[in-house]
Amino acid sequence: MELGLLKLLTDKELLDKLSGQIKKKTLSKEANVILSDYSDYFASFPTHTQVDMDKFSEWFCLVKHAAWEADQLDIYKKIFTAIAETEVDQAFEDSILGALHTRWYAAQMSDIANRISLGQGDPDLEGIEILLDEYYKKYPKKDETKDKLVTDDTEELLEHYNATKGYNWRLKELNLSLGELRKGDFVLFGARPDAGKTSLMASEASHIASQLPAGKYIIWFNNEEQGYKVRTRIIQAALSITFKDIQADPVKVREDYYNAVGGRNRIIIYDSADITGKDVERLLDKYDPGLIIFDQLSKINIGGNPGNDVERLLDLARYARGLAKTHAPVLSTIWADTSAEGQKYIEQNQLYASKTGMQGECDAIVTIGRVHDPSIANNTRFIYVPKNKLFGKDESLRNGKFEVTLHAEKARYEGMR
């Protein structure tokens, strides 16, 4: 970075204007010496507008620092050669010069404002206005509105969908109803306790992990059951094995699991009974997420002072929606209320402390029902999609109702299709 800066400031105009905005403590001793000597060089050769590194090196060694030892001068000769050979790319130049120009303009405006405040100048802000106009001509304000306008060009829309490949679900019924899961999608899974929410998350997460690009992770925020139990269930789901299979050969299972999900720590589990918004942001900054899972959303603490559970869940749903847009698709679990006990197909208004606000933030809601009927197998579950704004593979199943089987001993769901 220093070489690039030293190369940029071989221009006399830039050096005169911007060198004063550079903090000496941020540069090496050698860089500070060279910048200072650039100024002396231009003073010695007033017709020069650009530092010629060969001539500068000769002047530096024979005139400016003739008393220095040869080994000390050799260090600077090598630096001069490196400066001469340095190619400054446009992005670097724009970044450095932009920052230094901003400091320069700010310093000039600060000086005008300070003189006015002390009664030493004309009490008129025109000078500041002129500097601002000059600055924005050089560095126009970013048109943030343009970035937020959505195209109506159908070909461009399709290009967007084709370019942003999503993730397939393991359960075929979800592929048919919801289609591929993409960045920006927020899907909520609701069920009564012990109906199989976490098993469904484990089954889908272990399947999606194998589809993640290199360097991406699934970040699972766990605040319900013990983290080691969740991890075990994910391993079972990834390999479709029982706990006894793990006990029989843990070393082989570990390697098979890594191969199945694409490597070690592909699924990061953050296990805490009190997960805050700061915890979430810290993990998302540390690991580049390809998928975010909250199990459960209702227990996340993002601060604020909501009046009741309905408002708190609406805030949480908005928070999850924002994460989906900014980082990666979000899956979350939530309880269904007592009215859903023993019911096949659970409606969205039966989710815990929900009215309409939370549902409105979701792209899709998937519910898992179970019945207490001896004529129906105990491991039968009833998947229902009461809300769906996603693009599934079968439009007739947009709000599909599906009977599936939960193999709890392997943390896997098996569809009927």
C-alpha positions as CSV (number, residue, x, y, z in Angstrom):
1,M,0.0,0.0,0.0
2,E,2.9,2.4,0.8
3,L,4.5,1.8,-2.6
4,G,1.2,2.6,-4.3
5,L,0.8,5.8,-2.3
6,L,4.4,6.8,-3.0
7,K,3.8,6.2,-6.7
8,L,0.6,8.3,-6.7
9,L,2.3,11.3,-5.0
10,T,5.1,11.5,-7.5
11,D,2.7,14.0,-9.2
12,K,3.5,17.5,-7.9
13,E,-0.1,18.8,-7.9
14,L,-1.3,15.8,-5.9
15,L,1.6,16.0,-3.5
16,D,1.1,19.7,-2.9
17,K,-2.6,19.3,-2.2
18,L,-2.8,16.0,-0.4
19,S,0.5,15.2,1.5
20,G,-0.7,17.3,4.4
21,Q,-3.7,15.0,4.9
22,I,-1.5,11.9,5.4
23,K,-0.9,10.9,9.1
24,K,2.8,10.4,9.5
25,K,2.3,7.8,12.2
26,T,0.5,5.5,9.7
27,L,3.6,5.3,7.5
28,S,7.0,3.7,7.9
29,K,10.1,5.9,8.6
30,E,11.3,5.4,5.1
31,A,8.0,6.4,3.5
32,N,7.9,9.6,5.6
33,V,11.5,10.5,4.5
34,I,10.7,9.9,0.8
35,L,7.5,12.0,0.9
36,S,9.4,14.9,2.6
37,D,12.1,14.7,0.0
38,Y,9.6,14.7,-2.8
39,S,8.8,18.3,-1.7
40,D,12.5,19.2,-1.5
41,Y,13.0,17.7,-5.0
42,F,10.3,19.8,-6.5
43,A,11.7,22.9,-4.7
44,S,15.1,22.2,-6.2
45,F,13.7,21.6,-9.7
46,P,10.7,24.0,-10.0
47,T,10.0,23.1,-13.7
48,H,9.4,19.4,-12.9
49,T,5.8,18.3,-12.4
50,Q,6.5,14.7,-11.9
51,V,9.2,12.8,-9.9
52,D,11.5,10.8,-12.3
53,M,12.6,8.0,-10.0
54,D,16.0,7.6,-11.7
55,K,16.8,11.3,-11.3
56,F,15.3,11.4,-7.9
57,S,17.4,8.5,-6.7
58,E,20.6,10.1,-8.0
59,W,19.7,13.5,-6.4
60,F,18.7,11.7,-3.1
61,C,22.0,9.8,-2.8
62,L,24.5,12.4,-4.2
63,V,23.0,15.6,-3.0
64,K,20.2,15.3,-0.3
65,H,21.8,12.5,1.8
66,A,25.4,12.5,0.6
67,A,26.6,12.0,4.2
68,W,24.7,8.7,4.7
69,E,26.3,5.3,4.8
70,A,26.2,3.2,1.6
71,D,24.2,0.4,3.2
72,Q,21.5,2.9,4.3
73,L,21.3,4.4,0.8
74,D,21.1,0.9,-0.7
75,I,17.8,0.4,1.3
76,Y,16.3,3.5,-0.3
77,K,17.6,2.6,-3.8
78,K,15.7,-0.7,-3.6
79,I,12.6,1.2,-2.5
80,F,12.9,3.7,-5.4
81,T,13.2,0.7,-7.9
82,A,10.1,-0.8,-6.4
83,I,8.2,2.5,-6.7
84,A,9.2,2.8,-10.3
85,E,7.9,-0.8,-11.0
86,T,4.7,-0.4,-9.1
87,E,1.5,-0.4,-11.1
88,V,-1.3,1.4,-9.4
89,D,-4.7,-0.1,-10.3
90,Q,-7.7,2.2,-10.7
91,A,-9.6,0.9,-7.7
92,F,-6.6,1.6,-5.4
93,E,-6.1,5.0,-6.9
94,D,-9.8,6.0,-6.5
95,S,-9.8,4.7,-2.9
96,I,-6.7,6.5,-1.7
97,L,-7.1,9.7,-3.6
98,G,-10.8,9.8,-2.6
99,A,-9.9,9.5,1.1
100,L,-7.2,12.1,0.9
101,H,-9.2,14.6,-1.1
102,T,-12.1,14.2,1.4
103,R,-9.7,15.1,4.2
104,W,-8.3,18.1,2.3
105,Y,-11.8,19.5,1.6
106,A,-12.9,18.9,5.1
107,A,-9.8,20.7,6.4
108,Q,-10.5,23.7,4.2
109,M,-14.1,23.9,5.3
110,S,-13.1,23.5,8.9
111,D,-10.7,26.3,8.6
112,I,-13.4,28.6,7.2
113,A,-15.9,27.6,9.8
114,N,-13.3,28.1,12.6
115,R,-12.4,31.6,11.4
116,I,-16.1,32.6,11.2
117,S,-16.7,31.3,14.7
118,L,-13.8,33.4,16.0
119,G,-15.1,36.5,14.3
120,Q,-12.0,36.6,12.1
121,G,-13.7,36.2,8.7
122,D,-16.7,37.3,6.7
123,P,-19.7,35.7,8.4
124,D,-20.8,34.0,5.2
125,L,-20.8,30.3,4.5
126,E,-20.4,30.8,0.7
127,G,-16.8,29.6,0.9
128,I,-18.0,26.3,2.3
129,E,-20.7,26.0,-0.3
130,I,-18.1,26.5,-3.1
131,L,-15.9,23.8,-1.6
132,L,-18.8,21.4,-1.3
133,D,-19.9,22.0,-4.9
134,E,-16.3,21.5,-6.1
135,Y,-16.1,18.3,-4.0
136,Y,-19.3,16.8,-5.3
137,K,-18.4,17.5,-8.9
138,K,-15.2,15.5,-8.3
139,Y,-16.9,12.8,-6.2
140,P,-20.7,12.7,-7.1
141,K,-23.0,11.4,-4.4
142,K,-24.0,7.8,-4.9
143,D,-27.5,7.4,-6.2
144,E,-28.8,5.0,-3.6
145,T,-32.3,5.2,-5.0
146,K,-31.2,3.7,-8.4
147,D,-29.8,0.6,-6.6
148,K,-33.1,0.0,-5.0
149,L,-35.3,0.2,-8.1
150,V,-36.5,-3.2,-9.4
151,T,-36.4,-3.8,-13.1
152,D,-39.5,-4.6,-15.2
153,D,-37.4,-6.2,-17.9
154,T,-38.5,-9.8,-18.0
155,E,-35.3,-11.0,-19.6
156,E,-33.2,-9.3,-16.8
157,L,-35.5,-10.8,-14.2
158,L,-34.9,-14.3,-15.5
159,E,-31.2,-13.6,-15.7
160,H,-31.3,-12.8,-12.0
161,Y,-33.0,-16.1,-11.2
162,N,-30.7,-18.1,-13.4
163,A,-27.6,-16.3,-12.0
164,T,-28.6,-16.8,-8.3
165,K,-28.7,-20.5,-8.0
166,G,-30.7,-21.7,-5.0
167,Y,-30.6,-24.7,-2.8
168,N,-32.8,-27.8,-3.3
169,W,-34.6,-29.3,-0.3
170,R,-34.2,-32.9,0.7
171,L,-37.9,-33.5,1.1
172,K,-39.4,-33.6,-2.4
173,E,-42.7,-32.1,-1.3
174,L,-40.8,-28.9,-0.3
175,N,-39.2,-28.7,-3.7
176,L,-42.6,-29.0,-5.4
177,S,-44.3,-26.4,-3.2
178,L,-41.5,-23.9,-2.4
179,G,-38.9,-24.5,-5.1
180,E,-35.3,-23.5,-4.6
181,L,-34.3,-21.6,-1.5
182,R,-32.4,-18.4,-2.3
183,K,-30.9,-15.4,-0.6
184,G,-33.7,-13.1,0.6
185,D,-36.0,-16.0,1.5
186,F,-37.4,-16.3,5.0
187,V,-39.2,-19.5,5.8
188,L,-40.9,-20.2,9.1
189,F,-41.6,-23.8,10.3
190,G,-44.3,-24.2,13.0
191,A,-45.4,-27.2,15.0
192,R,-46.4,-28.3,18.5
193,P,-43.6,-29.5,20.8
194,D,-42.0,-32.8,20.0
195,A,-43.6,-32.9,16.5
196,G,-40.3,-33.0,14.6
197,K,-39.3,-29.4,13.9
198,T,-35.6,-29.8,14.8
199,S,-35.4,-33.1,12.9
200,L,-36.7,-31.4,9.8
201,M,-34.2,-28.6,10.2
202,A,-31.4,-31.2,10.7
203,S,-32.5,-33.2,7.6
204,E,-32.7,-30.1,5.4
205,A,-29.5,-28.4,6.8
206,S,-27.4,-31.5,6.2
207,H,-28.7,-31.7,2.6
208,I,-28.2,-28.0,1.9
209,A,-24.7,-28.1,3.4
210,S,-23.5,-30.3,0.5
211,Q,-24.7,-27.7,-2.0
212,L,-22.9,-24.7,-0.4
213,P,-20.2,-22.9,-2.4
214,A,-16.6,-23.1,-1.0
215,G,-16.2,-20.8,2.0
216,K,-19.8,-20.7,2.9
217,Y,-21.3,-22.1,6.1
218,I,-24.7,-22.9,7.7
219,I,-25.0,-20.9,10.9
220,W,-27.4,-22.6,13.3
221,F,-28.5,-20.6,16.4
222,N,-29.7,-23.2,18.9
223,N,-31.5,-22.1,22.1
224,E,-33.8,-25.0,22.7
225,E,-32.5,-28.5,23.4
226,Q,-28.9,-29.4,24.1
227,G,-26.4,-28.5,21.4
228,Y,-24.7,-31.9,21.4
229,K,-28.1,-33.6,20.8
230,V,-28.7,-31.3,17.8
231,R,-25.3,-32.0,16.4
232,T,-25.9,-35.7,16.8
233,R,-29.2,-35.4,15.0
234,I,-27.6,-33.5,12.1
235,I,-25.0,-36.3,11.7
236,Q,-27.7,-38.9,11.7
237,A,-29.7,-36.9,9.1
238,A,-26.7,-36.4,6.9
239,L,-25.9,-40.1,6.7
240,S,-29.4,-41.6,7.4
241,I,-28.1,-43.6,10.4
242,T,-29.1,-44.4,13.9
243,F,-27.3,-43.5,17.1
244,K,-26.2,-47.2,17.4
245,D,-24.5,-46.8,14.0
246,I,-22.5,-43.9,15.4
247,Q,-21.6,-45.9,18.5
248,A,-20.4,-48.8,16.3
249,D,-17.8,-46.9,14.4
250,P,-17.5,-43.2,15.4
251,V,-14.3,-42.6,13.4
252,K,-15.8,-43.8,10.2
253,V,-19.0,-41.9,10.8
254,R,-17.1,-38.7,11.4
255,E,-15.2,-39.0,8.1
256,D,-18.4,-40.0,6.3
257,Y,-20.2,-37.0,7.8
258,Y,-17.5,-34.6,6.6
259,N,-17.7,-36.0,3.1
260,A,-21.5,-35.8,3.1
261,V,-21.7,-32.1,4.1
262,G,-18.6,-30.9,2.4
263,G,-16.0,-30.7,5.2
264,R,-15.5,-30.1,8.8
265,N,-17.5,-27.3,10.6
266,R,-19.6,-26.8,7.5
267,I,-22.6,-26.4,9.9
268,I,-21.7,-24.1,12.7
269,I,-23.9,-24.6,15.8
270,Y,-24.0,-21.7,18.3
271,D,-25.6,-23.1,21.4
272,S,-26.9,-20.7,24.1
273,A,-30.1,-20.3,26.1
274,D,-29.8,-16.5,25.7
275,I,-28.8,-15.6,22.2
276,T,-28.7,-11.8,21.5
277,G,-28.6,-9.8,18.3
278,K,-24.9,-9.0,19.0
279,D,-24.2,-12.8,19.2
280,V,-25.9,-13.2,15.8
281,E,-24.0,-10.4,14.1
282,R,-20.7,-11.5,15.5
283,L,-21.1,-15.0,14.1
284,L,-22.3,-13.8,10.7
285,D,-19.3,-11.5,10.5
286,K,-16.9,-14.4,11.4
287,Y,-18.4,-17.0,9.2
288,D,-19.7,-16.2,5.7
289,P,-23.3,-17.7,5.8
290,G,-24.9,-19.7,3.1
291,L,-27.9,-20.4,5.3
292,I,-29.0,-19.1,8.7
293,I,-31.2,-21.2,11.1
294,F,-32.9,-20.1,14.2
295,D,-34.2,-22.9,16.5
296,Q,-36.2,-21.1,18.0
297,L,-36.8,-17.6,16.7
298,S,-39.1,-16.6,19.6
299,K,-36.2,-16.9,22.1
300,I,-33.8,-14.5,20.3
301,N,-33.2,-11.3,22.2
302,I,-32.6,-8.3,19.8
303,G,-33.3,-5.6,22.4
304,G,-35.8,-2.9,22.1
305,N,-38.9,-2.6,24.3
306,P,-41.9,-4.3,22.6
307,G,-45.2,-4.0,24.3
308,N,-46.2,-7.7,24.2
309,D,-45.3,-11.0,22.6
310,V,-47.1,-10.2,19.4
311,E,-45.1,-7.0,18.9
312,R,-41.9,-8.8,19.9
313,L,-42.4,-11.6,17.4
314,L,-43.1,-9.0,14.7
315,D,-39.8,-7.3,15.5
316,L,-38.0,-10.7,15.4
317,A,-39.6,-11.6,12.0
318,R,-38.5,-8.2,10.6
319,Y,-35.0,-8.8,12.0
320,A,-34.9,-12.3,10.3
321,R,-36.2,-10.8,7.1
322,G,-33.4,-8.3,7.1
323,L,-30.8,-11.0,7.7
324,A,-32.2,-13.0,4.8
325,K,-31.9,-10.0,2.4
326,T,-28.4,-9.0,3.7
327,H,-26.7,-12.3,4.3
328,A,-28.4,-15.6,3.3
329,P,-31.8,-17.3,3.4
330,V,-33.2,-17.8,6.9
331,L,-35.1,-20.8,8.2
332,S,-36.7,-20.6,11.6
333,T,-38.8,-22.7,13.9
334,I,-41.6,-21.5,16.1
335,W,-44.2,-23.3,18.3
336,A,-47.8,-23.7,17.3
337,D,-50.3,-22.9,20.1
338,T,-52.4,-25.4,22.0
339,S,-55.3,-25.2,19.5
340,A,-53.1,-27.1,17.1
341,E,-52.6,-30.1,19.4
342,G,-53.6,-33.3,17.6
343,Q,-54.4,-31.5,14.4
344,K,-53.3,-32.6,10.9
345,Y,-52.9,-29.4,9.0
346,I,-52.0,-26.4,11.2
347,E,-53.0,-22.9,10.0
348,Q,-50.7,-19.9,10.2
349,N,-53.0,-18.2,12.7
350,Q,-52.3,-21.0,15.1
351,L,-48.7,-20.1,15.5
352,Y,-47.6,-18.9,19.0
353,A,-48.5,-15.3,19.8
354,S,-49.2,-14.5,16.1
355,K,-51.8,-12.3,14.5
356,T,-50.9,-11.1,11.0
357,G,-47.7,-9.1,11.4
358,M,-45.2,-11.9,11.8
359,Q,-46.8,-13.9,9.0
360,G,-46.6,-10.9,6.7
361,E,-42.8,-10.9,7.0
362,C,-42.4,-14.5,5.9
363,D,-42.0,-15.7,2.3
364,A,-43.4,-19.0,3.3
365,I,-44.8,-20.8,6.3
366,V,-44.6,-24.6,6.7
367,T,-46.4,-26.3,9.5
368,I,-46.0,-29.9,10.8
369,G,-49.0,-31.5,12.3
370,R,-49.5,-34.9,14.0
371,V,-52.6,-36.7,15.3
372,H,-53.3,-38.9,18.3
373,D,-55.2,-41.5,16.4
374,P,-54.3,-45.2,17.0
375,S,-55.4,-45.9,13.4
376,I,-52.6,-43.7,12.1
377,A,-49.0,-44.6,12.5
378,N,-47.3,-42.6,15.3
379,N,-44.5,-41.5,13.0
380,T,-46.9,-40.0,10.4
381,R,-46.6,-36.2,10.0
382,F,-48.8,-33.8,8.0
383,I,-46.9,-31.0,6.2
384,Y,-48.9,-28.0,5.1
385,V,-47.8,-24.7,3.4
386,P,-50.5,-22.2,4.4
387,K,-48.5,-19.3,3.1
388,N,-46.2,-19.3,0.1
389,K,-44.8,-16.4,-2.0
390,L,-42.0,-18.5,-3.4
391,F,-41.8,-20.1,-6.9
392,G,-42.3,-23.9,-6.5
393,K,-42.0,-26.5,-9.2
394,D,-45.7,-27.3,-9.2
395,E,-48.1,-24.4,-9.0
396,S,-51.0,-26.7,-8.0
397,L,-49.0,-27.5,-4.8
398,R,-48.3,-23.9,-3.8
399,N,-50.4,-24.4,-0.6
400,G,-49.9,-28.1,-0.6
401,K,-50.9,-30.6,2.1
402,F,-48.6,-33.6,2.3
403,E,-48.6,-36.8,4.4
404,V,-45.0,-37.8,5.2
405,T,-43.2,-40.2,7.5
406,L,-40.7,-39.0,10.2
407,H,-37.9,-41.5,10.9
408,A,-37.0,-40.0,14.2
409,E,-34.2,-42.6,14.8
410,K,-32.4,-41.2,11.7
411,A,-33.7,-37.6,11.9
412,R,-35.0,-38.0,8.3
413,Y,-38.4,-37.2,6.7
414,E,-39.6,-39.5,3.9
415,G,-42.2,-38.2,1.5
416,M,-44.9,-40.1,-0.2
417,R,-44.0,-38.9,-3.7
